[in-house]
Amino acid sequence: MSANQTSYQHKLKQAADWCALLHSDSPADEDIQAHHQWLNLHPDNQKAYAELQALWGEFDTPEDTDLNVRVLNNVLDKDKPRSVSLAKTFLSVTLFAGFGLLLNHLGLSGVTADHYTLKGQTQTIQLQDGSVLTLNAETQVDIEYNADTRLIRLFKGEIHVEAITNPSWPLVVATHNTSATALGTSFSVKTKGQDTFVVVSESKVELCYLPQHRCVIGQQGQAMEVADRYLTGPYQTNPDIRLAWLNNRLVANDISLTELLESLESYYPGVFVYQHSELSQIRVSGVYPTDDVDLALKMLTSDPAIKHRSIANYIQVISLK
């Protein structure tokens, strides 16, 4: 991609942010003023905003399902040569990112991993030593066994390990800055950005933060983490809640609606549209099915403050009433 294309793609994402903000119920006066200043910074800003405004207007007719399908197809086909349709489709879809979406459902960044799952998928693998590895949605791992170590490299997402114990042949889960070594049988490791989270469901696990050469050992019913470059734990937790995804459940305990939607979207092969700042003030609790996201959204909209509509059975729009 040329520098000009990259720059314009960035402007489209900014324009999408402005569309989402200004189409909320009550944009602040300072937001409107800042938007005008942004428009006047560069002609491409005005062009990008006009394109996204037109797209928003077409999506704002949920009664016309055929139109919604046509608009979606037009977005996916927009400005892409047929010879590179898959890659360009991915780039086109990312135009929606400024609407609060995460459109990695194609999983293109994970195809080089030994094992990976896409949005809406989980996978269970029996390893060559008899250990069992379960991948949560949007997870990528490499597996390297040699005479000294059984190594699982976790690049993205979350895994649960039922390990075959062998002190002379340690099983290690490595992220970019941590190592979690099984001292027993059952545990999970999750990586999010630069942070790593470990939950011990049976026996013990040693978590080491490699840049600082610091290690702690957690026991059954405990968790440890490296967050903001700081090693914390072990502390008490409830593995049944933290690992509810193994039973196709997502447990929310007084969390923000945006946090719930971010987690729930991983289990949906389509797209969520919502205004982050608008929904972040809403607190939710409950147990939501990850194998039936449509039902989970119906449960959410039982709250009189929340509304939801579906576009082309692919895009789920969540907002306040």
Secondary structure as GFF3:
##gff-version 3
##sequence-region A 1 321
A	DSSP	alpha_helix	3	22	.	.	.	ID=ss1
A	DSSP	alpha_helix	29	39	.	.	.	ID=ss2
A	DSSP	alpha_helix	43	59	.	.	.	ID=ss3
A	DSSP	alpha_helix	65	77	.	.	.	ID=ss4
A	DSSP	three_ten_helix	82	84	.	.	.	ID=ss5
A	DSSP	alpha_helix	85	93	.	.	.	ID=ss6
A	DSSP	three_ten_helix	94	99	.	.	.	ID=ss7
A	DSSP	three_ten_helix	108	110	.	.	.	ID=ss8
A	DSSP	beta_strand	115	116	.	.	.	ID=ss9
A	DSSP	beta_strand	123	126	.	.	.	ID=ss10
A	DSSP	beta_strand	132	135	.	.	.	ID=ss11
A	DSSP	beta_strand	140	145	.	.	.	ID=ss12
A	DSSP	beta_strand	150	162	.	.	.	ID=ss13
A	DSSP	beta_strand	171	174	.	.	.	ID=ss14
A	DSSP	beta_strand	178	182	.	.	.	ID=ss15
A	DSSP	beta_strand	186	192	.	.	.	ID=ss16
A	DSSP	beta_strand	195	202	.	.	.	ID=ss17
A	DSSP	beta_strand	204	209	.	.	.	ID=ss18
A	DSSP	three_ten_helix	210	212	.	.	.	ID=ss19
A	DSSP	beta_strand	214	219	.	.	.	ID=ss20
A	DSSP	beta_strand	222	227	.	.	.	ID=ss21
A	DSSP	beta_strand	230	236	.	.	.	ID=ss22
A	DSSP	alpha_helix	239	242	.	.	.	ID=ss23
A	DSSP	three_ten_helix	244	247	.	.	.	ID=ss24
A	DSSP	beta_strand	249	256	.	.	.	ID=ss25
A	DSSP	alpha_helix	257	265	.	.	.	ID=ss26
A	DSSP	beta_strand	271	273	.	.	.	ID=ss27
A	DSSP	alpha_helix	276	279	.	.	.	ID=ss28
A	DSSP	beta_strand	283	289	.	.	.	ID=ss29
A	DSSP	alpha_helix	293	300	.	.	.	ID=ss30
A	DSSP	beta_strand	306	311	.	.	.	ID=ss31
A	DSSP	beta_strand	315	320	.	.	.	ID=ss32
###
